[in-house]
Amino acid sequence: MSDFSPARIIKGVGGQYVLAGQDGTTGVASARGLFRKDGQTPTPGDFVEVIPSGDPDNPWRILKILPRKNELVRPTIANLDCLIITLSSTDPAPDFQLADKLLTVCWLHQIEPILCITKTDLPDNQADQIAQAYKPSGVTIVRTNPDDGASHDSLRHLLKDRVVSFAGQSGVGKSTLLNQLFGVEKMETGEVSDRIGRGRHTTRHVELFPFSGGYLADTPGFTSLELPEFGVTGPDLETGYPEIKAISDQCRFTGCRHLGELGCAIDRATIDPGRLARYRQFRTELDQIKPYSQPRNTIQAKSPSQTRGRTRR
């Protein structure tokens, strides 16, 4: 039975955790009470050390959470290789602020982002405009619709042997797309509310599903995300806008914030107006946050040269 440890958490609900061993076997575990006391929270995607518990309802007990290479607080998931940022081309209207924030979090914490533009089969969609706005950032862009098998094949190729999560506002078609990738009905889907213009939440918890040598995660949809939740500071923000960062060394002054300073190269460059406006909004908001009030325990990521943030465990 010791071969089951370490195992990966693939689902956690109500204090029970579904684990997958390295050979694909699964089991159910509980966590030590000390985790809560120590401020640790077992998270889907975590690798954990376990021992037999003697409880037939929860045969395993989690003893230790192994170090994470990264962790997101929303969606709550650890050890990601890739994040699929789903952005509806219409119905609901695309949430560009949320997409920009998610891109920033990915690039800061060594998670590869893929921008997935959904519902491209619907009339009056904005797929072309969205792709044109984000292409200069260098992010991989995939367009999908329920009948486009070629786009689903492209995604399957990109996701092979990786731990991948989907994220985005409710109603953009994440669960529908996951069902199409798997070829079976795994996730409940919902419609967009005419009254509020947003999707109804059909996913209520994070769950990892084995897929092509790795895992795909379905996550609850959400409508807002604040960069300070992830420990992002004003100077960090430029990393989330590679098209701005690429020309920042042409600014007259080192440390230019690109908010209209004298000699700022951004004003002479061709940057998508929406992306630039959102950068300036976020930078202004982040610069108003005092350093001592910045969250310090929301995410950890490691790179060969540096470590940013801290892990919430």
Order of alpha helices (4+ residues) and beta strands (2+ residues): beta-beta-beta-alpha-beta-beta-beta-beta-beta-alpha-beta-alpha-beta-alpha-beta-alpha-beta-beta-alpha-alpha-beta-beta
